[in-house]
Amino acid sequence: MRKTENSFLVKCKEDKKRVMVIVPHEDDEINVAAGILANYARGAAEIMVVFTTNGDCFEPAMVRQKEAVRSVKWLGGDGAKVIFLGYPDQLNMAQETWIDKKGRTQTYGTKDFPDYRYVKDGSHSRFCHESLVKDIKDVILDFLPDELFCVDFDSHSDHRAASLAFEAAMGEILKERISYAPLVYKGFAYPTAFKGERDFHDRNNSTKFVKEAFSAYDMQNLKRAYAYVGDGMQKNQLAVLGALHLYISFIAMFQYLLSLFN
């Protein structure tokens, strides 16, 4: 079979763009956008990766941060920028003000990697949804990326928090800056999101008509237009930001089209 290059990845190498990846933990950048970052790095793209948490549930923040910087530089080149918003890994979100396992209620950093809000204006952000939305909004406006890649809504609480806060932040940005129109892609950091293919389609009626066509694909490549809150909470349809959300992976679609001719 003749090898055919993926047109989307070829385009990555040719475009000089600002590219931002927003993920919760220091490894999610690999799960969500490793191949994308590597391809953009071959061109002239400016790359920034934003971590919403310090990833310090099981390892010290400094360890995770250093690992993340090495990973991002390896994938995106030495010029790639890394930002840590400074929220803790696996927050207690059961009340209005979130509290981490050490009793902290504000963002924090380390000696080498202070948190974003402290670097920006000398203060720290309170642990709450509103602060996370503001921090994500501000870091996007600071960089003004042409293309954004963000973690999608799955079973992990930090992933959910980042996904929902990102969509709220983008909603505010698009209302305030009508001329700003970045491309936004969302992808699952966990391949087992929604507990598998059957559960995914059972919860998302809008995808049932393409179920057979995409049955051979890794569900991580199929993006959904609805997010449902689990753990017994009422399911909610999230606002679809018009053409902003391009939920079906170019890679998956390309593979599907190829299969029609083989």
N, C-alpha and C positions, 0 to 999 in steps of 0.2 A: 504494500500500500504506500502511495506517495505521501511523504510527510508534508503536512500543511500547517503553517504557523498560525497561531491564534491572532486574529486581527486586533483584538483589544490589547493584548500584550505587546504586539508590534507598535501600536499607537503609544503605549506607555513609554517605550524607549525613544520615540521621536518627539514627544511633547515636552516643552519647557513649562512646567506648571508648578503650582504650590499644592502639595499633597499633605493632608493631615489624617492621622489615624488616632481614634479615641477609644481606649479600652480600659477595663478596670485593673487588671493584674499584669505583673511583669512576666508574661509568657503568652498573654492573649493576643499580643501583636503578631505572634507567629501563627496562632490558630486562625486569626481573622484575615491577615493581609501579608503574610511572609512573601509569597510569590509576587504579589503586586509591588511591594516595596523593592524587591530585588530587581524587578524589571524597570521601575521608575529610576532606580539608582544608575542604571546603565545609560540613561539619558541625562538631561540637564535639569531634572525636577528638583525643587526645594522640598525637603521632607521634614515633617515634624510629627513625633509620636507623643501623645498625651496619655498619661496613666492617671486614672482618677484616684486610685488607692496606692498606699506604700507597699502593699503585698506582704505585710508583716504578721500574718496570722501564725505562721509556723517558723519563720526565719526572721532575723532582724531586718529592719527597713534598709539599712545601709547595704546589706548583702544583696537583697533583691534589686535595689536601685543600681548597683554596680553591674549586676548581671544584665539588667535591662539595657543599660547604656551600651554595653559590649554587643548585645544582640542587635540593637537598632543600628549601631555603626556598621556591624557586619552585614546586615541586610540592606541598609539604606545609604551606606557610604559614610566617610568621616565627616561630611558636612551635615549629616542628619541631626536635627535638634530633638532634645528630649525634655519634656515638662512633667513634673509630678504635682498634681493638685494637692496631695497630702492628706487624703482621707484614709482611715484605717481599713485594713482587710476585715471583712465580715462584721460590719457594724450591727449593733442592736437598734433596729429601726422600729421598735414597737411603740415608741412615743414620739412626740413632736420634735424634741431635741434628741438626736442620736448620741449614743454613748458607746465608746469602745471598751475593750476588756480591761484597760488600765484606768478607766474612769475619765478619760479625756473627752472634751466636748468641742475642740477646735482643731483645725488642720495643723499639721506639724511636718517638719522635714528633718533632715540630718545636716551635719556640718557641711558636707560636700554638696548636698542636694536639698536646699530649703524649699518649702512649699510655695506654689505659684503665687498665692495671694500675698504672702509675706514679701516676696521679691517685688511684686507689682506695687504695693502701697504700704508696706511695713506693718500690716496687721494679719490676723488669721481669720479664716472663715469658720463660722459656727457649723457644727455637724447637723445639717438639715437639708431637705430637698431643695428649698429655695436657694440656699448657698451653693449647692452643687450645680443648679441651673445657671446661676450667675457666673460661677467660675468657668463653666464650659462655654457659656455665651461670650465672656470676655476673652478667653484664650482663642476662640474662633475669630473674633473681631480683631484681635492683635495680629493674627497671621493672615486672615482673609484667604483661606485656601480655595483653589479652584475645584478640588475634588476632596471629598470627605469619606472616610471609611470608619464605621462605628460598630461596636458589638451590638448584637440583637438581643431580644428578650428571651431568656431561657430559664432554667431552673435555679440558677445561682442568684442569691439576693443582690450581690454587688453588680452582677451583669444587668439585672433588672433595673437597679437604681440608675446605672449609667445610661442605659438605653432610654428610659423614660425621661431623665433629665436632659439628655441630648435632644430628644424630640421637642421638649418644651422650649429649650434654648433656641433651636432652629426656628420654631414657630414665632418667637419674639423677634429674632433677627430678620426674618422674611417680611414681617409686618412693618418693621422700622426702616429697612433698607430694601426698597422695592427693586432697585437696580442690581442688587447682589443675588446671583443665581448660581450657586455651586452645584455640582453633581454630588449626590449623596448615595452611598451604598451601605447596606447593613448586612452583617453576616453573623451566624452563630459561632461562638467560641467553642461550644461543646457539640460534637457530632450527635449526641444523644438527646438534643433539645426536643422538648415535647414528647419524650419517651418513645420516639420512633415514628415511622412513616404513617402507620394507621392512626395513631393519636393525632398527629399533625393534621391530616385531612379531615378527621372527625370533628375537630375543633374549628376548622377553617373551611366553611362551605364554598368560599370563593375559589378555592384551589381544586375542587373535586373534578372539574371538567378537564383539568390537565393531569389528573392523577396517573392515568395509564401512560401518557407520553413521558412523564418524568419518573416513572417507577424504577428505572435503572440507575437513577442518579443518587449520589450521596445527598441526603437531605440538607446537609450543610450548605449546598449550593442553591437550594430553593428558598427564596426570600418570601416572607409572608406580608400581607397587607393588613393583617389584624393581629393585635397582641392580646392575650388572655391572661388575666391574673389568676394564678393557681392557689393551692393551699386553702381551698374552700371559699375564697373570696369571689365576689360577683365578677363575671367576665365583662370586659369593657372593650369596645371598639375604639382604637386610637384614631385620631384625626389623620387622614392621609394628606400629606403636604403636596397635593397635585402631582405634577410631573417630577417633583424633586426626588421621590422615592422610586428608584429603579430596582425592583425587588428580585427580578429573575437574573441569575448570574449569566454574564456574557459567555463565560467558559462553558457552563452547562448547555446553554442554547446552541453554541457552536458545535459541541459534541453531538447534540441531538440532530442538528441539520446534517452533519457528516454521516450519521447512522442511516439517514434516509437514502443515501446513495451507495450504501454497501450491503 
